[in-house]
């Protein structure tokens, strides 16, 4: 009986009930199959979608009467893309790709610290983009993402 319950619990977690981010992230096993450029392209796509959503929310909110159904749909879409953006940064880059560097190699260690700071700032701005319709966060996301991409891809 205990084995059956354990098996069922494992099955539901793998299906995504309580373990959704686990399934959406890159495998997190040492498979060696990574496409960093594709992840950066996807991150940029999420930023563009959040920007489009913010503009649509502002435009729809200015109409009379306000179509609240469409406003809510754009808000939900913006939040979804902010979450997916954050998941890629957390589960793909932080958990798997940005490797801790020893302090004895100053150049590599400084780049590591810079990348950690950039990811943190990206996560904070994604959270703020999720909470508001202030396009300054989109501007920040674009600039920070470009900096992270240049720093990260320069190591190759």
Number of C-alpha atoms within 10 A of each C-alpha: 6 7 8 9 10 10 12 12 13 13 12 12 15 14 13 13 11 10 13 12 13 16 13 13 15 17 15 13 8 7 8 8 9 13 9 15 11 10 17 18 12 15 22 17 14 21 24 17 18 28 20 14 22 24 16 17 21 13 12 18 15 11 9 7 8 12 13 12 10 14 19 12 13 21 20 14 18 26 20 16 22 24 17 18 24 22 18 20 23 17 18 19 19 17 12 16 14 17 13 12 15 11 11 8 9 11 10 15 16 14 17 20 14 16 21 18 14 20 21 16 16 23 20 15 21 26 17 16 25 22 13 14 20 15 14 12 22 20 14 16 24 16 12 18 20 15 14 19 17 11 16 18 10 9 8 5
